[in-house]
Structures are given as C-alpha cells and as structure tokens.
C-alpha cells in the first residue's frame, strides 16, 4: 500500500527492503516507546522512502532510532532548543528541518520542526497526507 501510494505520487521514489516485526520491536525497545502504527506499517513494507533530490522523506528504521535517541538526550540540543521529548522524528526536508509525530499525546498529525527558529508546526493530517504533499510538491520547502 505505501509503495503504491508513494509511487503514484512520485514515480521516481526509491524504496528499500522492508524490516520485519522483530526489528520494529527491537527499535521500540531501544526507544522506550511504540512507533506509530502507520510508521511501523510503512517500514515493514519499505525501510524508508527517498523522494525528490535524494531526500529521506521517511528515514530508515535505524535512523529513526538513532536520531531520536540523540534528539532526546543530547545536552547541547537541550541548551539550544525546546524539549524534543514529545516528538518522534521520522523524516527531513534535506535542508535541516525534521518531520515528526507527537508522542504524547499520540496523534496522527505530522509536524515540522524548523531548525532555524525552533518552531514546531502542523504540516499534514497523517502519514498518508504527508507522503502525498511532500512527494507531489518536492523541494525542501513544500510545507511553507
């Protein structure tokens, strides 16, 4: 379903081999939280989605884990930015801004964190909407 959706919107989208449920469970263990069901479903169909200009529209599972652990624990980030604890990052725009789900309270909506001004704002109603918008419009500022 996810490959089909992304491919219909952007035929040049690139996909990776899927991860299995054990890999998702191990990632959730490391993160200390469950992945949103839709994200886990996508990753079990393709381990990330590469969109326009090689941008990781959806990160591979390993990057989801590593980047979130870093965002949640890096003392430099803590001194520069509002807390990232409520967010679960899963993609970027290729220019430094990151896309995330809200972990607490859990939401289907997708938000963007702007790395230049530390703002966080709504950009899509769910993962399907996010893929459609980001892959259709392309460019690193499709959400502005």
N, C-alpha and C positions, 0 to 999 in steps of 0.2 A: 504494500500500500504506500509506504513512504517513498520508496524509489520511484514508483509510478507517479506520485504526486509531484515530486521534485523534477523528474524528467519531463513531465508535461509542461511545467512552468519554464524550465531552463534545460533544454535537451543536452547541453554540454556539461551538466552537473556530473561530478565524479563521486563514485561510491567505493567503499572498502568492504572487505569481507566482514560479515556480521560477527558480533560477540555472542557468546552463549549465556544462558541464565546463570551459570556458575560465576562467570566473570562479572556480571551485574551484581550478584550477591556479594562477591568479594569487594567490589567497588563500594557498595553501600556500607559494608563493614568498616572499610577504611575511612569513609566519610562520616560515619556515625549517623547516617540518615538514609531514608529511602530516596531513590531517584523518582521524579515524577513518572507516572505510568507511561505517559506518551513518549517521554525521552527514552526510557528503557525499551519500549517497543521499537522505536526508530533504531536504536543502537543494535538491537537484535536482528534488524534487517540490513543495516549498513553501519559500520563503525565510523560514523561521521559523514558529512556532506560537504564537498568542496564546490563552491559556487564561482561567481564571476571573478576573474583575475586571480584565481587560486586561493580565494579567501575561504577559511574554515567556517562556513556558515553554521555548521554543527560540528563541534570538536569530536575527535575520537574519545572513547571512554577513558583511556589512560590520561589524556589531557584534562578531561572534566575533573578527574580525581586530583591530579597534581596541582592544577591551577587553583581549584577551590581550597585545598588544604593550605596553599601558600597565601591566598587572599584572606583566609580566616585567621592565620597565625602570624603573619609577618609583622614584626614590631614597627618597621618603617611605614608600612601601609597604615597601621593603627595610628601613627602620629600624624599622617598626612590626610587621611580620609575618614569619613563616617564609617561605622562598622559595616563590614560585608557579611556578618553572620546571618542576616535574614535572607541572603541571596544565594542561589545556586547557578553559577555561570556555566554556559554550555556552548557559546559561540562568540565570534567577534566580527568586526567590520573590516579588518585589515589595517585600520588606522589607529588602534588603541582603545576604541570603545568596545565594551563587552555586553553580551546579551545574557539575561538571567531569568529564572523563575524565582518567585518569592517562596521561601521555605516555610516561613511561619508568619501568618497563617498560610498554609499551602494554597496556591492559586494557579489557575491555568494560564493566566495572562503572562506575557513576556514584557520585560522591562529592559531598558538600556542604561548602562552606567557610562556617563561621559567622563572620560579620564582627565579632561582639561579643567572641568569645573566641579567635579564630584557630584553632579546631579544624577538622579535616577528618575526615569520617567517611562510611562507606558508606551509601548510601540505596537503590540499585537494582542489579540484576544486569546490566542492559544498557539501551540506549536505549528499547527496547520496554517494558520493565518500568517505567522512569522515566516515560514518557508515560502509561502506564496508571495508575500510582499518583498522579501529580501532577494529571492531568486528572480522574480519578474523585473524588478526595478534595477537591481545591480548597483554598482557604485558603493563607495564607502559611506555615503550619507543618505541612503534611501529613506531613512526613518525621520529625517528632519523636516 
